[in-house]
């Protein structure tokens, strides 16, 4: 039969021209597209066989086979799918009536990605990214075998196939590779692309691999045992005679021959498509390791499917340990792999899971997402938001399940506690749920961390709020002066010593209806009786003079000086404003290498000095002020008290040298040393010491 020539539809000519003449960096997607097309053809024949099993008479095995031919620079991709008739070849590969090409061209011109080609049903043409000429040999059960061929000019030809071996059924694509694209004929490169994009296709993907096999040649060499007889001694003649009766030794020669073997590339099966009850822990473990290259088993797994308006299946794994670069901002996020009908689409989709859950590994396989959507389209995809919402919800369920096992939860919290706190800061929708998983040390639980729920169960009836104190370390806060009254009243205080706690707790205003109150900020209202309130107000009135004198001495270092209701032993503390930074937050912000220092001026809180009216030091100061307001020692002691309060309240000193001088002055007083006494000249002391040494040396000689 003569070769027939056809013209491409105008839009397809444009598309081919664009593909051939434009440089795309991710050319490897051609293989994903062609394998997906083969998989679709295999699906069609499988569906047809459900109603008519005889369609498989032309070939029972369903597979996709890739054969690289380096000598001729040809890559063949063969499937045993439904195949195409002559009419199909014309309609599907040349003159598509409702072509997606126009849509694809428009998307490309607006900056989309070549990898979205399959969405428009024109994935086949991606073959021209790497091939200068393409042959499609196809055999459908209802038609003869035909060859479709085009070098991507304006035309293609269709010929009745009388030269190639019969396919039986299915399609073989032959890609005659461009000179600079021969890397796609390398076994290693093909394996890499198939593993990345098509590892979970339902049908076996075979690669024709050339292997050297050792074979035994048919050359036989006989060595007679008699040749050794003469050397034997007479006493051993009987033994030699016995050997004569045995078969003669056969010497063989080994030859290395090249043999083509079909190696299956997608042996890891998509276990997410199976029923979770049928999958063993070992299978999950093996799948997790193949997915993440982790050497350890996972800590927990969540396998689920969502049905209804949107259908997708997913497996989420929780690793045992956090990677060292967990919070590396430039790190590419690739923990959740997105598949569409088991074809890999992308692994760096930020919209699929919030950043604070970036330690969760897994797979999402959707039936509904348009195949090979580009990143641009994906961002506006409502389906994606639904998937994200479901993933976050299932993660919360997973954490709840782990929380039931104390040992496992402590491992999990140690590795990923910071992520949960980051979630409190970022995810308003799930804030209350995340708060249930938080664990902190407290004044009643210094050895083991406690949850907010447990804290509430231990609260006395009179207590209305959850109290907390932030600080640099457990050692720095466990005996803080801020805790004195609360300890006395029997109120438990949470000790937050992780820098991220400061950020989390500013967002988490309350838990189960109980307000979170910082004990180092002003406005601390402790539950007290009417009588206690009257006594406190009376004390405050008595110390008005002292408060105003101290405020004058300290100037703008403090906003005000008041009588405290939060300390029982310490002479004074410094508290910060209710809405500014706490002393700990100020310390954290100062430590930021790239901070904006102008921010400190309005965020750094105004300090209030609170005095303890029952402390003997404060009482004595009050007496001194009553006697003489201009007393120099009052000013000195005021500064010393203020600077000590800065340290005990978690601040840093602006001028450590003057503080040190005051301490040295106190030491001098304690040792009864006159500070004004001039220091002896060092040279005189050295001379005296040398003279004494020489005298003793003379005595020794004598």
C-alpha positions in Angstrom: 0.0 0.0 0.0 1.3 3.4 -1.0 2.3 6.0 1.6 -0.3 8.7 2.3 0.7 12.2 3.2 -1.3 14.5 5.5 -1.0 18.1 6.6 -0.9 19.0 10.3 -3.6 21.1 11.6 -2.3 24.7 11.7 -2.3 25.0 15.5 -0.2 21.8 15.8 2.3 23.1 13.2 2.7 26.1 15.4 3.1 24.0 18.5 5.7 21.8 16.9 7.6 24.8 15.7 7.5 26.2 19.2 8.7 23.0 20.8 11.5 22.4 18.3 12.9 25.9 18.3 12.6 26.8 21.9 15.0 25.6 24.6 13.4 24.0 27.6 15.5 22.9 30.6 13.2 20.1 31.7 13.2 18.1 28.6 13.0 14.8 30.5 9.2 15.2 30.9 8.9 13.7 27.4 9.4 10.3 28.9 6.8 10.8 31.6 4.2 11.9 28.9 4.9 9.0 26.6 4.8 6.4 29.5 1.5 8.0 30.7 0.0 7.7 27.2 1.1 4.1 27.2 -0.5 3.5 30.6 -3.8 5.1 29.3 -3.8 2.8 26.3 -3.3 -0.2 28.7 -6.1 1.0 30.9 -8.4 1.1 27.8 -7.7 -2.4 26.8 -8.1 -3.6 30.4 -11.5 -1.9 30.7 -12.5 -3.4 27.3 -11.5 -6.9 28.5 -13.8 -6.7 31.5 -16.8 -6.9 29.1 -15.2 -8.8 26.3 -12.2 -11.0 27.4 -11.5 -11.9 23.8 -9.8 -8.5 23.2 -6.8 -9.8 25.0 -6.4 -12.8 22.7 -3.9 -10.7 20.7 -1.6 -10.5 23.8 -2.3 -11.2 27.5 0.7 -9.4 28.9 0.2 -5.8 29.7 3.4 -3.8 29.9 5.4 -0.8 28.7 8.9 -1.5 27.4 11.7 1.0 26.8 14.5 0.0 24.4 17.5 2.3 23.9 19.5 1.7 20.7 22.7 3.8 21.1 24.2 2.7 17.8 21.3 4.0 15.7 20.4 6.7 18.3 16.8 5.5 18.6 14.7 5.2 21.7 11.7 2.9 21.4 8.8 2.9 23.8 6.4 0.0 23.3 3.1 -0.7 25.0 0.7 -3.6 24.6 -2.3 -1.3 25.0 -5.4 -0.8 22.8 -3.4 0.4 19.8 -4.7 2.8 17.1 -6.5 2.3 13.8 -5.5 4.3 10.7 -8.3 6.8 11.5 -7.1 7.2 15.1 -3.6 7.9 13.9 -4.9 10.7 11.6 -7.3 12.2 14.2 -5.2 11.8 17.3 -1.8 12.7 16.0 -2.5 15.3 13.3 -5.9 16.9 13.1 -7.4 17.0 16.5 -10.8 18.5 16.1 -11.1 20.0 19.6 -7.4 20.6 20.0 -6.0 21.6 23.4 -3.1 23.1 21.5 -4.6 26.5 21.4 -5.1 26.5 25.2 -1.6 25.3 25.7 0.0 27.9 23.4 -1.8 30.6 25.3 -0.7 29.2 28.6 2.9 29.0 27.3 2.9 32.6 26.1 1.7 33.8 29.5 4.8 32.2 31.2 3.6 28.7 32.0 5.8 25.6 32.1 6.3 23.0 29.3 5.6 20.3 31.9 1.9 21.1 31.8 1.7 19.9 28.2 -0.2 16.7 29.2 -3.0 18.8 30.7 -4.1 19.8 27.2 -4.0 16.3 25.8 -1.0 17.1 23.5 1.7 15.3 25.6 2.7 13.2 22.6 4.3 16.2 20.9 6.8 16.6 23.8 8.7 13.8 22.0 10.0 16.5 19.7 11.9 18.1 22.5 14.5 15.3 22.1 13.7 13.7 18.7 14.2 15.1 15.2 11.9 12.4 13.8 9.2 10.2 15.3 7.7 7.0 14.1 4.5 5.5 15.6 3.9 1.9 14.7 0.5 0.8 15.9 -1.8 -2.2 15.7 -5.5 -2.1 16.8 -7.5 -5.3 17.0 -9.9 -3.9 14.4 -7.3 -2.8 11.8 -4.0 -3.6 10.1 -0.6 -2.4 11.5 0.3 1.1 10.3 3.3 3.4 10.6 2.8 7.1 11.3 5.8 9.2 10.7 6.8 12.9 10.9 9.9 15.0 11.2 7.7 17.7 12.6 7.5 19.8 9.4 4.1 20.7 8.2 3.2 17.1 7.2 3.1 13.5 8.4 2.8 10.2 6.5 0.9 7.0 7.2 1.9 3.7 5.6 0.6 0.2 5.9 3.4 -1.6 7.8 4.9 -4.5 5.9 8.5 -4.1 7.1 8.4 -4.3 10.9 7.6 -7.5 12.9 3.9 -7.7 13.8 3.1 -6.1 17.2 0.1 -8.3 17.9 -1.6 -5.3 19.5 -0.4 -2.0 20.9 1.9 0.8 19.9 5.6 1.3 19.5 7.1 4.8 19.4 10.5 5.2 17.8 12.3 8.4 18.6 15.2 9.3 16.4 17.1 11.4 18.8 18.7 14.8 18.1 22.5 14.8 18.2 22.7 16.7 21.5 20.0 14.6 23.3 21.6 11.2 23.2 21.9 11.3 27.1 18.4 10.0 27.1 19.6 6.7 25.7 21.7 6.0 28.8 20.3 3.2 31.0 21.1 5.2 34.1 19.3 8.4 32.9 16.2 6.4 31.8 16.1 4.7 35.2 16.4 8.0 37.0 13.5 9.6 35.0 11.2 6.6 35.4 11.9 6.4 39.2 11.2 10.1 39.6 8.1 10.5 37.4 6.5 7.1 36.7 7.6 4.8 39.5 4.0 4.0 40.5 2.4 3.4 37.1 0.1 0.4 37.5 1.7 -1.6 34.7 5.3 -3.0 34.6 7.7 -0.6 32.9 10.5 -2.7 31.4 13.9 -1.5 30.2 15.8 -3.5 27.7 19.2 -3.8 29.4 22.4 -5.2 27.8 24.2 -7.5 30.3 27.3 -9.6 29.9 26.6 -13.2 30.7 29.2 -15.9 31.2 28.4 -18.9 29.1 30.1 -22.3 28.9 31.6 -23.1 25.5 31.2 -26.5 23.9 34.9 -27.2 23.6 35.7 -30.3 25.6 39.3 -31.2 26.6 39.9 -34.7 27.9 42.8 -35.5 30.2 43.4 -39.2 30.7 44.3 -40.2 34.3 46.7 -42.9 32.8 49.3 -40.2 32.0 50.0 -40.0 35.7 50.4 -43.7 36.2 54.1 -44.0 35.4 55.0 -41.6 38.2 53.1 -43.6 40.8 54.9 -46.1 42.9 53.9 -49.8 42.6 52.3 -49.8 46.0 49.7 -47.4 44.6 48.8 -49.3 41.4 45.5 -50.5 42.7 44.3 -46.9 43.4 45.3 -45.9 39.8 43.3 -48.7 38.4 40.2 -47.6 40.3 40.6 -44.1 38.8 40.7 -45.6 35.3 37.1 -46.7 35.8 35.9 -43.1 36.6 34.6 -40.8 33.9 37.3 -38.7 32.2 37.8 -35.1 33.4 36.1 -32.6 31.2 37.6 -29.2 30.8 35.3 -26.3 29.8 35.9 -22.8 28.5 33.9 -19.8 29.8 32.9 -17.1 27.2 31.3 -13.7 28.0 28.3 -13.0 25.8 26.1 -9.9 25.6 22.5 -10.6 26.3 19.4 -8.3 26.3 17.4 -8.6 29.5 14.1 -6.8 30.3 14.5 -5.3 33.7 11.4 -4.0 35.5 11.9 -0.5 36.8 8.8 0.1 38.9 8.9 -2.7 41.4 7.8 -0.5 44.3 4.1 -0.9 44.2 1.8 2.0 45.2 0.7 0.7 48.5 -1.6 3.7 49.1 -4.1 2.2 46.7 -4.6 -0.8 48.9 -6.7 -1.2 52.0 -4.8 -0.1 55.1 -5.9 -3.2 56.9 -4.2 -5.5 54.4 -0.8 -3.7 54.8 1.7 -4.9 57.4 4.0 -2.7 59.4 7.0 -4.1 57.5 5.5 -3.1 54.2 4.9 0.5 55.5 8.5 0.5 56.8 9.9 -0.6 53.5 7.8 1.9 51.5 8.8 4.7 53.9 12.5 3.9 53.4 12.2 3.8 49.6 10.3 7.1 49.6 12.6 9.1 52.0 16.0 7.2 51.9 15.8 7.3 55.7 17.8 4.5 57.4 15.5 4.4 60.4 11.9 3.3 60.6 9.1 5.9 60.9 7.6 6.8 64.2 4.0 6.7 63.0 1.9 6.5 59.8 -1.5 7.7 58.7 -3.0 6.1 55.6 -6.4 7.4 54.5 -8.6 8.2 51.5 -11.0 11.0 51.0 -14.1 10.5 48.9 -17.1 12.7 47.9 -16.7 15.9 46.0 -13.0 15.3 45.8 -11.2 12.0 45.7 -7.6 11.4 46.8 -5.6 8.9 48.7 -2.6 9.7 50.9 0.0 8.2 53.2 1.6 10.5 55.8 4.7 9.3 57.7 6.1 10.9 60.8 9.9 10.4 61.1 11.7 9.5 64.3 14.2 12.4 64.2 14.3 15.9 62.8 16.7 16.6 60.0 19.6 18.9 60.9 18.4 21.5 58.3 14.7 21.4 59.4 14.4 25.2 59.6 16.7 26.1 56.7 14.8 28.8 54.9 16.4 28.2 51.5 15.9 24.4 51.6 13.7 23.1 48.8 10.5 21.6 50.3 10.0 18.2 48.9 8.4 16.1 51.7 5.0 15.6 50.2 5.0 14.2 46.7 2.0 15.0 44.6 0.8 12.3 42.1 -2.1 12.4 39.7 -3.4 8.9 38.9 0.0 7.5 40.1 2.0 9.8 37.8 4.4 12.0 39.7 3.7 15.7 39.3 5.8 17.6 41.8 7.4 17.4 45.2 7.9 21.1 46.0 4.3 22.3 46.2 4.2 24.7 49.1 0.4 24.9 49.1 0.0 21.2 49.9 1.1 21.4 53.5 1.9 24.4 55.9 5.5 25.2 56.6 5.3 24.2 60.3 4.5 20.6 59.2 7.5 20.4 56.9 8.8 17.3 58.7 5.8 15.2 57.6 6.8 12.9 54.7 4.3 11.3 52.3 2.4 10.9 49.1 -0.9 12.4 47.9 -2.4 10.8 44.8 -5.4 12.6 43.4 -7.8 11.4 40.7 -9.3 14.8 40.2 -6.4 17.2 39.7 -5.9 18.0 36.0 -2.8 16.0 34.9 0.5 17.8 34.9 -0.8 21.1 36.0 1.7 23.8 36.1 2.8 25.6 39.3 0.9 28.7 38.2 -2.4 26.9 37.7 -1.8 24.9 40.9 -1.7 28.0 43.1 -5.2 29.0 42.2 -6.6 25.5 42.4 -9.4 25.1 44.9 -8.9 21.4 45.0 -5.5 21.9 46.5 -6.9 23.9 49.4 -9.3 21.0 50.2 -6.3 18.5 50.1 -4.3 20.8 52.4 -7.1 21.1 54.9 -7.5 17.3 55.0 -3.8 16.7 55.4 -3.6 19.1 58.3 -6.6 17.5 59.9 -5.1 14.0 59.6 -1.8 15.3 61.0 -3.6 16.4 64.1 -5.3 13.0 64.4 -1.8 11.4 64.0 -0.4 13.6 66.8 -3.4 12.7 69.0 -2.7 9.0 68.5 0.9 9.4 69.4 0.0 11.4 72.5 -1.6 8.3 74.0 1.8 6.6 74.1 4.0 8.7 76.6 7.4 7.4 75.4 6.7 7.9 71.7 5.2 11.3 72.3 8.2 12.4 74.3 10.5 11.3 71.3 8.2 13.2 68.9 8.0 16.3 71.1 11.8 16.4 71.6 12.3 16.3 67.8 9.4 18.4 66.6 8.1 20.5 69.6 9.4 23.7 67.9 7.3 23.0 64.8 4.1 22.7 66.9 4.9 26.1 68.6 5.5 27.6 65.1 2.1 26.2 64.2 0.6 28.1 67.2 2.1 31.2 65.8 1.1 30.7 62.1 -2.1 28.5 62.0 -5.0 30.4 63.7 -7.5 27.8 62.5 -5.8 24.9 64.4 -4.3 26.8 67.2 -6.5 25.4 70.0 -5.9 21.8 68.7 -2.1 22.4 68.6 -2.2 23.8 72.1 -3.2 20.4 73.4 0.1 19.0 72.3 2.3 21.6 74.0 4.4 20.5 76.9 6.2 22.9 79.4 8.1 22.7 82.7 6.4 24.2 85.7 7.0 25.2 89.3 5.4 21.9 90.3 6.9 19.8 87.5 10.6 20.6 87.1 11.7 17.1 86.0 9.0 16.3 83.5 7.1 18.5 81.1 3.4 19.0 81.6 0.5 19.7 79.3 -1.9 22.7 79.6 -4.8 20.2 80.3 -2.9 18.7 83.2 -2.1 22.1 84.5 -5.8 23.0 84.6 -6.7 19.9 86.5 -4.2 20.9 89.2 -5.5 24.5 89.5 -7.0 25.5 92.9 -10.6 26.7 92.7 -9.7 30.3 93.5 -7.3 30.4 90.5 -8.8 31.9 87.4 -5.9 32.2 85.0 -2.9 30.1 83.7 0.3 31.8 84.8 3.6 31.6 82.9 7.1 33.0 83.0 9.5 33.2 80.1 13.3 33.1 80.5 16.6 32.0 79.2 16.9 28.6 81.0 15.2 26.5 83.7 18.0 27.4 86.2 17.4 31.1 85.5 13.7 31.1 86.1 12.9 28.4 88.6 13.8 30.7 91.6 12.8 34.0 90.0 11.5 36.7 92.3 8.3 36.9 90.1 7.3 33.5 91.5 7.4 34.3 95.2 3.8 35.2 95.9 2.4 32.7 93.5 4.4 29.9 95.1 3.2 31.1 98.5 -0.5 31.0 97.3 0.1 27.5 95.9 -0.5 28.6 92.2 1.5 26.7 89.6 3.5 28.7 87.1 4.6 27.4 83.7 8.2 28.0 82.9 8.8 28.7 79.2 12.5 28.5 78.4 12.5 27.9 74.6 13.0 31.1 72.6 10.1 30.2 70.3 7.7 30.0 73.3 7.7 33.8 73.4 6.3 34.0 69.9 3.8 31.1 70.4 2.4 32.4 73.7 1.7 35.9 72.3 -0.7 34.3 69.8 -2.1 31.8 72.3 -4.2 34.2 74.4 -6.2 31.5 76.2 -6.7 27.8 76.6 -10.1 26.2 77.3 -11.5 29.5 78.5 -8.6 30.3 80.8 -6.5 33.4 80.0 -2.7 33.0 79.8 -1.1 35.6 82.1 2.7 36.5 82.1 3.8 37.0 85.7 6.7 39.4 84.7 4.4 42.0 83.1 2.4 44.7 84.9 -1.3 44.4 85.7 -0.9 41.0 87.4 -4.2 40.7 89.3 -3.9 38.0 92.0 -7.0 36.7 93.6 -7.2 38.3 97.1 -9.7 38.9 99.9 -11.1 42.3 100.7 -9.0 42.4 103.9 -5.8 41.7 102.0 -6.7 44.4 99.5 -7.2 47.1 102.3 -3.8 46.2 103.9 -2.0 46.4 100.5 -3.5 49.8 99.7 -2.6 51.1 103.2 1.0 50.0 102.7 1.2 51.6 99.3 0.1 54.9 100.8 2.9 54.8 103.4 5.6 54.3 100.7 4.5 57.1 98.4 7.5 59.3 99.4 10.1 56.6 98.9 8.5 55.8 95.5 8.7 59.4 94.3 12.3 59.8 95.6 13.5 56.6 93.8 11.7 57.7 90.6 13.6 61.1 90.7 16.9 59.3 91.2 16.4 56.9 88.4 14.9 59.4 86.0 13.8 57.9 82.7 15.3 54.5 83.3 11.9 53.5 84.8 8.4 54.7 83.9 7.1 54.5 87.5 7.9 53.1 90.9 5.1 51.3 92.8 4.5 49.0 95.7 4.5 45.3 94.6 1.9 42.6 95.2 4.0 39.9 93.5 7.1 39.6 95.8 7.5 38.4 99.4 11.3 38.0 99.9 13.2 40.1 97.2 13.5 43.9 97.8 12.3 44.8 94.3 11.6 43.6 90.7 11.3 45.2 87.3 8.1 44.5 85.4 7.4 45.4 81.8 4.3 46.9 80.1 1.4 44.6 79.3 1.7 44.9 75.6 5.5 45.5 75.0 8.3 42.9 75.0 9.1 40.9 78.1 12.7 41.0 79.3 13.2 37.6 77.6 11.8 38.8 74.3 14.1 41.9 74.5 17.0 39.5 75.0 16.0 37.4 72.0 15.5 40.4 69.7 18.9 41.9 70.7 20.5 38.6 69.7 19.1 38.8 66.1 22.1 39.4 63.8 20.1 41.2 61.1 17.6 43.0 63.4 16.2 46.4 62.7 17.4 48.4 65.8 14.8 51.1 65.3 12.2 48.6 66.2 13.7 48.2 69.7 12.9 51.9 70.5 9.1 51.4 70.4 8.8 47.7 71.2 11.2 47.6 74.2 8.8 48.0 77.1 8.7 50.7 79.7 10.0 49.3 83.0 8.1 49.6 86.3 10.1 49.2 89.5 8.0 47.4 92.1 9.1 47.5 95.7 8.5 45.0 98.5 7.2 47.0 101.5 8.0 44.1 103.9 11.6 43.8 103.0 14.1 45.2 105.6 16.2 46.9 103.0 13.2 48.8 101.6 12.0 49.7 105.1 15.5 51.1 106.0 15.5 53.1 102.8 12.1 54.5 103.7 13.5 55.6 107.1 16.6 57.3 105.5 14.4 59.2 103.0 12.1 60.4 105.8 15.2 61.7 107.6 17.0 63.3 104.7 15.8 63.1 101.0 19.2 64.4 99.8 21.2 61.6 101.4 23.9 60.5 98.9 23.9 56.9 100.1 20.1 56.7 99.2 21.0 57.5 95.6 23.8 55.0 95.5 21.7 52.2 97.1 18.8 53.0 94.7 21.1 52.5 91.7 22.4 49.3 93.2 18.9 47.9 93.8 17.8 48.9 90.3 20.8 47.2 88.6 20.4 44.0 90.7 16.6 44.0 89.9 17.6 44.3 86.2 19.6 41.1 86.5 17.1 39.1 88.5 14.3 40.2 86.2 16.1 38.9 83.1 17.4 42.1 81.6 21.0 42.9 80.7 23.0 45.8 82.2 23.6 48.9 80.0 26.7 49.8 82.0 28.3 46.8 83.7 31.4 48.8 84.7 29.6 51.3 87.0 27.7 48.3 88.5 31.0 46.5 89.2 32.4 49.7 90.8 29.5 49.9 93.2 30.0 46.2 94.1 33.7 46.8 94.7 32.8 49.8 96.9 30.6 47.5 99.0 33.3 44.9 99.2 35.7 47.6 100.4 33.3 48.6 103.1 32.8 45.0 104.2 36.6 44.5 104.4 37.0 47.9 106.1 39.4 49.1 103.4 39.8 52.8 102.8 39.1 53.3 99.1 40.9 56.6 99.0 44.2 55.2 100.3 46.8 55.5 97.5 48.1 52.3 96.0 51.8 51.5 96.8 54.1 51.9 93.8 54.6 48.5 92.2 58.3 49.2 91.6 59.0 49.8 95.4 57.3 46.5 96.2 59.4 44.7 93.5 62.7 46.3 94.8 61.9 45.3 98.4 61.0 41.7 97.3 64.3 41.5 95.3 66.3 42.8 98.3 64.8 40.2 100.6 65.4 37.4 98.2 69.1 38.3 97.8 69.6 38.5 101.6 68.2 35.0 102.0 70.4 33.8 99.2 73.5 35.2 101.0 72.4 33.5 104.2 72.2 30.2 102.3 75.7 30.6 101.0 77.0 31.3 104.5 
